[in-house]
Amino acid sequence: MERWSDFRSDTVTKPTEAMRRAMAEAEVGDDVLGDDPTVQKLEALAAEIMGKEAALYVPSGTMGNAVAVKVWTRELEEVIVEARSHIYNMESTHLTFISRVNPRPLPSRRGAMDPEDIARNIRQASVHTPRTSLICLENTHNNWSGAVIPLENMKATREVADRFGVKIHLDGARIFNASIASGIPVKEYAKLVDSIMFCLSKGLSAPVGSMLAGPKDFIDQARRVRKALGGGMRQAGVLAACGIIALTQMVDRLKEDHDRAKRLAKAIAELPGIILNPEEIETNIVIFGLNHPRWSIPAFLEELKKRHILALPVSRGIRFVTHKDVNDEDIDRAIEAFQQLLSF
Ligand SMILES: Cc1ncc(COP(=O)(O)O)c(C=O)c1O
């Protein structure tokens, strides 16, 4: 059977052999009753890596974000979000559906909102207006082609948040990608926010799960909200065991994904019809526009599929994501297909 080159997402990564062994050997208990030593080990490790008091294992990044917003906010409040952020666009409206808060989307420069623009948009409670209680950031920023949000921008945002007494939650689904690309330890990013969610199940290749980290009283409350949302998991140690491997063995190799994404971007950017600045590719996500006389986006994706190459359409074009389960040959095969299909 011919190999598939699957660039749809880093969520397609399969668990490693070490993970499968760890699953078989994991010591487990009923985590809802506080009895699973492997989950506890993962939570302690996650808190330590992020420099936070405590952490909570959640089934998905979406649940981690939803729980964080629910704990930090009340009804009749407003949350500042970046206009293209995952939390605002791709999480089935939990800000309104679960937390019953008003999202206030702001524009950005490649995912980094202007801190003074944030300051101008923070509102005080009145009979007409909601109080702003939370700012949500995303680093790296998925829909801005995996852009790394600069630490300086986050520092300035922290100053604004402190000036107005507002909390910050970071959707750090790919915070390790940000750290590998910038050379800045994840703790430095986490220090600037009140809570951080990060995913084990994307580039780090665990089969399931994300972590939410923050102050102890926040995590205590988050544990209750997780249960209310149906996220209490019993012998979850079989999954948490993979999370421990994700955090201890899988972080450094993210650089390979970044190198491959940059190579792909450089090669295809020169081709007719591709709208892409390869200099902007910093991590593992390559988003580009397509304006070609022979191809619509659906037809082009269909043609790639015939060649066993998978990618996803996004609002601004097509998204390719590199990860552990695509290698240099997959990149070569994609570049060759692009050259054949787009050249005149
Ligand atoms: C930036 C970002 N945040 C959150 C999530 C949600 O993670 P999950 O798919 O585990 O719910 C994703 C998933 O792709 C994401 O890209």
The ligand as an ORCA input file, in Angstrom:
! r2SCAN-3c Opt
* xyz 0 1
  C      -4.222     26.899     18.989
  C      -5.117     25.776     19.393
  N      -5.755     25.846     20.568
  C      -6.562     24.855     20.993
  C      -6.765     23.732     20.234
  C      -7.725     22.689     20.721
  O      -7.152     21.469     21.004
  P      -8.039     20.117     20.929
  O      -8.133     19.759     19.489
  O      -7.242     19.153     21.751
  O      -9.375     20.424     21.538
  C      -6.127     23.630     18.987
  C      -6.344     22.415     18.145
  O      -5.948     22.328     17.017
  C      -5.286     24.677     18.556
  O      -4.659     24.625     17.369
*
